[in-house]
Amino acid sequence: MKVDLVKQTPTYRAARGRFDVVTVPPLRYLMVDGHGDPNSSDAYRDTLTSIYPLAYTLKFLSKRDLGRDYGVPPLEGLWWSDDMAAFTDRRDKSRWDWTLLSLVPDWITAEHVETARAAVARKGGAPVLDAIRLEPFDEGLAVQTLHVGPYDAEAPVLDAMHHEFIPAHGLRMTGKHHEIYLSDARRTAPERLRTILRQPVAPVETP
């Protein structure tokens, strides 16, 4: 039976027009870091052409060698900037830092990743393959919502999340802005893109 990692994890569901406080369980991802405008930087393009082949090679390795099949989940990204206004207000993408993520099941080991990496390397065409790592990520408490529409239309939603909902509920932002791309931007009209927007938080400490 093919495992659906997204359906098994409740925090991969979010509602449009509503902010929810959730607790994200510890998960494991393929990760790779980069910097710059995702629309134009070589680093972002090279990351996409490396992380996808590794993710799918791992999936087929798991099905063939372990007898455990699963669907490759949607791409995710952590985004930040030294000046967060460059992200939420001015949208100065040239100043963005990011980490792209691909969720893997808990039975995938570092040895499996290295076997898959070697297979991808033999085929070529994955320029940052060696930079991809397998790493646990314990995000914990977070606020999230579903955004429907172009990525550049996220700013008002993020502004309401950051400056209205989070402080009104006795919370403060802690980690990096997290996006989960439920739609394939190559095949989906911008106005129909579905993206989970997530912000890690913690309770405000009272004196």
Secondary structure, DSSP 4 states (H G I P E B T S, - for coil): --B-HHHH-GGG---BT--EEEEEPPEEEEEEEEES-TTT-HHHHHHHHHHHHHHHHHHHHIIIIIS--BPPPPPEEEEE-SSTHHHHTS--GGG-EEEEEEEE-TT--HHHHHHHHHHHHHH---TTGGG-EEEEE--EEEEEEEEES-GGG-HHHHHHIIIIIHHHTTEEE-S-EEEEE-S-TTTS-GGG-EEEEEEEEEEPPP-
